[in-house]
Amino acid sequence: MPLSYFKVSGQINSRKKGNGLLKTQLKALKRYQNDLGNLRSHHWKYHIDLYENCYFDCKYCVYRSGDKMGKVTAFEDIFDYLREDLLNLREKGIVYVGPKADIYQPLEKKKQLMRKALPIFLETETPIFIITRSPLILRDIDLLSRMAEKGLVEVSITIASPNRLAELEPFTCSVEERINIAKELHDHGIPVSIHLSPIVPYLDDINELKALLELINRSTGSMCTYACMLGMREAYKSNVFNIVERMDRDKASQLMSIYGEEEIKDVQSADDAALKSIMEQLHDHAKVKGIPFACVHIPPLDTVEREGHIFKYKLPTIGDIYRHFSRKQLKEIRWEDMEHYLKSFAAVDEEFLEMVKNYWGEGVILKNTYYHTFRHEDGHVTYTLSDKIDYQIENMAVK
């Protein structure tokens, strides 16, 4: 295994003991909840990659770096470290398996790393979340079914921009095949969700997206469809523009107007107007049709709350926080209110509380909800309920 893996994966899990902090070195796992973008809509506490880089070579991948996508490396010696980490964790939390590289890409047929990892998750009764676009996951239905019986797994199938799937994901299967994968997993008792991501403004027609949302709900048994707009990075901006331009120059020009001509330093979100228009229409359609829907960007647009099975072990998202206080009809939220709510989750630890408290003090924790920041004369912050959403979306994070 490359030494670089441990340079990036070694994280500190801090927890209080007496008046100090007891620090546990994680050797295989990494903490996932480490910024406001992840906190907005992701319940996962940890994550782990079994491969570096990805054969599928998706043109919009936020982990794309130069021409390295096809140079796949398997972390074959990770399993002893993984078992040790899982046995030493004090608080269980959901582990997101394979966020940077699809764990069921072709090399998995030979290496079978996931086939080796699943029994460890099962043995340690660790809840996991998997995202894939590959039919190879069906190979592991036996182990996934056993985990599902214990409420320890959810599989999410990604469906990206259906109009140009072949160009954006050149080595993956069709939308129809992915829907069949989800259906087969569901038929074996494995909880399934769908990631409708990324949605590409102007390339994806809203009526086709609504129809796809209905098809997903009708055909897959999905517990939720997550929707996320394209986040643009400099590493792949020209590729995406060229794909759209080959189809329609006007659409390419419109796309450029959204993501801009200047160099992108981080991950650039679609502008507020385009994002709001698409997400509000999908939300309205999902609400009318009774479809469980989650908007990655704007929590009040969710029509679903993730509960049960692996979500017994979830970290609360901004969506959870917003729903909790809006149901209580609390017109002003103090930090003491927030802290009390967060501590009701078994997966919450001191590091998570510290992160949320920092964003609380910056006045950004409830952006994109109906709660607005109020900074008092002495400098302390509370959040007050309004009749309008506090929109401010930039660079795939709230600023």
N, C-alpha and C positions, 0 to 999 in steps of 0.2 A: 504494500500500500504506500502511495506517495506520502512523504513526510508533510507535504503541504496540507494534506487532509487534516492532520491534527493541529496544524497552525491555525486553521480557520474554525475547527470544530470544538476545540477545548474551551468550554465556557464555565463560568462560575455560577453555581446555584447557591444563593445566600439565604440563610434563614436565621432567625433570632434564637439564641440560647442564653438564658440569663440576661446579662447586660451587654453581651457581645453578639457577634455573628459567627455561626458555624458555616464554613465554606466547604462545599463538596465539588470536586473537580469532575466535570462530565467529560468522558473520553470519546463517546460516539454521538451522543445526542447534542443538539444545540437548542437554545431557547428560541422560540418563534415569535412570541409577543415582545418585540423590542422597539416598535415605533408606532406612531399614530395611525399610519396606513393599515397595518395589520390589525390593530386594535379595533378599527372601525367595523370589521365584519367577520373576522376569523377567530374561532374559538380554541385554536390549537395552542398548547403550551410549549411543546417541543417539536423538533423536526429532525429528520435524518435522511441523507441521500446515500443510496447504494451504488450509484454510478455518477461519474463526472462527465458532463457533456451528453448530448443526446442525438441518436441517429435520426430521429424524426425531423430535425432541422426546421422547425416551425419558424417562419420568417419574422414573426412578431415577438419571439421569445425574449422576455426581459433579462434572461441570463445569457443571451447571445454575446459572445466576445470574439470579434474577428472571424477567422475561418476555423475555429477549434471545435465547432459543434459536432462534427463527424468523428472527432478523435476521442472515442469513448474509453474511459477507464473504469474498471470494476474495483470496488473496495472489498476485496475478498477476505481480508483478515479482520473484519470489523465485529464479528459475532461475539467473541469473548468480552470485548469492551461493551457491546450493546447489552448483554445479559447483566454485566456488572452494574452499568448505569441504572438499568431498570430495577434491579434488586435493591439499589441504594437510595432510590427516590423516596423522599418522605411523603410528599403529596402526589397522588396520581394526577396526571393531566393527559389530554389527548396528544398523541404523537402523529404528526403529519409525515407520512412516508413518501419521499420522492418529490419534494417541491421543485427542485432545480432540473431534474432529469427523470423522464418517465421510467419507472421501475420495471415496466413490462415492454421495454424496447427490445429489438431482436437479440442483443447479446445475452439477455436473460434466458433465452432458450438454452444456451450453452452453460452459462455460469450458475443459473438457478439460485441467485442470491435471495430473492424474495421467498423462494421455496424453503430456504434455510432460516430466514428471519421470522416467518409466520409462526412456527412452533415456539420460538422464544417469546413472542408477544402473547401467545396463548398460554404458555407455561407461567408467565409472570402476570397474567390477566391484565395486560396493558391495552387500553382503548386506542385504536388507530384509525386514521383517515387516509384514504388512498385516492389520488386522482390519476386517471389514465385515459388513453384514447386507443388502447390496444386490445385486440381479442385474446391475446396471450393470458390475460387475467383469468379466463375461463378454465385454464389448466388447474388453477388453485381453488376451485369451487369447494372441494372437500374441506380444506383447512378454513377457508373463509366462512363456510357454513357453520363449522364448529365455533368459530369466534362469534358469529352472529347469534348463535344460541345463548351466548353469555353476554350479549349486548356490548361487544368489544370492537365492532367494525362498521364503517360506512364506506362505500365505494362511490366516487363521483366520476362520471364520464363527461369528458369535455366535448363540446360541439362549437367550433369556431365558425365565424362568418360563412354561412352555408353557401352563399353565392359564389365564392371563390376559394372553396376549401382546398381544391387540388393545387392551386398556386401558393396559398399560404402555408399549407401543410403537405408538402409533396410526397411524403412517404407514409401516409397514414390512410386509414380506411374511411369509407363514406359515412355520411350522416345516417343512412339507413342501417348500415352495419353497426354503428355505435348504439343506435336505439335498440337493436336486437341484442347487443351485449348487455345493456342495462336490463332489458326484459328478462334475459336468462338468469342473470344474477338475482333479480327480484323473485323469479319463480323458484329459486332455491333458498328463499328466506333471507337473503342478504340485503340489508337496507341500501338503497340507491338514491343518489341525487344527480343532478345534471349541472354542469357549469357551461352556461351559454356565454362563451368568452373566447376571444374578445369580439364584441360587436364593433364593427367598423362604420363610423358615420358616413352617410351618403352611399356607401357600397351596399349596406344592408337595408332593404326596404322594410318599413315598419309593419306593413301588413303581412309580409312573409314571416317576420319574426313572431308576430302574434299567432299565425297559423302553426309555426314550429313549436311555440310554447304549448299550444293545445295538443299537438301531436305527442309531445314529450309526456304531458300529463296523462293522456289517454292510453299511451302504449307501453310505458316503462314502469309504472308503479312508483315513480319518483316521489320521494318525500319532500323534495324542494328543488326548484330551479334557481340557481344563482345567476345573476346577469351582471356583466362587467364590460365597460367600454374599453376600447384599445388604449393602452398606455404606450406612448411613443418614446423610443430612445434613439440617440444618434446612430448607434451601431446598426440599426436596421431600417431607419427612416427612408433612405433612398430606395431600398428593396420594396418596401410597402408602396411607396408612391409609384414606382415603376410598374408594379402589378396592376394597380388601379388605372394608371395612364394607358396601359395597353388595352384596357377595356373601354375607358371613356375619359377623354382629356378633361372634360368639364368636371367630372367627379373628382379627378386627381387635383384639379385646381381648388375645388371646394375643400378637399381634405387638407391641402396645404394651408388654406386659410384658417383651419381649425388648429393645426399643430404648429403653424408658423414656419418661417424660412430661416430663422436664426438657429444657431447651434444649440442643441439640447444638452444640458449638463447632467440632468438626472432622468426621471421618467415623467414625461409631460402628459397630463390628462387632456381629454377633449375640453373645449371651452364650456362654460356653464350652460349656455343656451342650448347647445347641441345635446349635452348630457341630460339636462332636465327634460327636454322635449321627448327624447326616446324613452327614458326611464319612467317618466310620468305616464306615458301612453301604455307601456308594458304593465305598469302597476295597475292602471285602471282596468285594462283588459283582464289581468289575472284576478283582480278583485271580483269583477262581474262573473267570471267563469269559475270562481272558487278554486283557483290554482295556487298552490303554495309557492310563493315567489319571494326572493330576497335580492334587494338591490345593494350591491357592494358599496356604492358611493353615498346613498342617501337613506339612512335608517328608517325614517317615517314612511318610506315607500314599500317596506316589507309587508307581505300579507301572511307571513308565517313566523313562528318562533320555534327555534330548534330546542326540543326537549326530548328526554328519554334516551335509551340505548347509550351510545358514546357521549351524548350531551349531558349525562349525569356528571361527567368529569370535565365539563367545559370551563374555560375562562369566559367571563362575561364580556360581550362586545359593547360598543357604543349603542347599538340597537337594543340590546338587553337593558342597558342602563336607562336609555330614553323611555322604553316601554314601562319599566318599573315605576319611574317617577310620574309619568303622565297618567298612569292608571290610578296612582294615589292622588292625582290632581294637585300635586305639590306645586305651588306657584313660585317658590324660591327654594333652591337646593343649596345647602351648606356642605362644606367638606365633611363634617361629621356625619351627615346623612349618607353621603357617597361611601365613606369608609365603612359604615355599618352595613350597607347593602353588599359591598364587595366581599366583606368577610363572611358572608353567608354561603359563598362558593368554596367547596372543599379544595379546589385546585389553586386558589389564590394564595400567594405567599408574599413575603415582605418585598421582594424585588418587583413583583407586579404592582403592589400598592404604591411603591415609591415612584414607579414609572407614571402611573395614573395621577398621582399627586403633583408631579412635575408639570404634566400637561394641564392639570386643573389650574395651577398657578399661572400658567401662560395664557389662560383664558381660551383654550382651543378645544377642550375635551368634548364639548357638545355642539361643535360646529355641524352644520347640515342637519340640525334638528330644530324643534320649536323652542328650545331653551337657548337664551341669549346671555352672553357674558355681562356681568355687572361688577365693575371694580370699585370698591368702596374707598373713601378718602384715606383710610389707614393702609390701603394697599391690598387687603384681603379680597378674595374673589368669591362671588356667588353666581348662580345661574337662575334667570327669571323666565317664566313661561310667557310665550308670546303667541299671537295668532298667525305668525308667518315663519317659514323655515329660514334659518340663518345660513344662507348659501354662501360658501366660499371654498371653491374646489380648485386646487392648483397642484400640479406635479404629482398626481396620484396620492397626495396627502393634504390634510387640511392645514392651511397657513393662517 
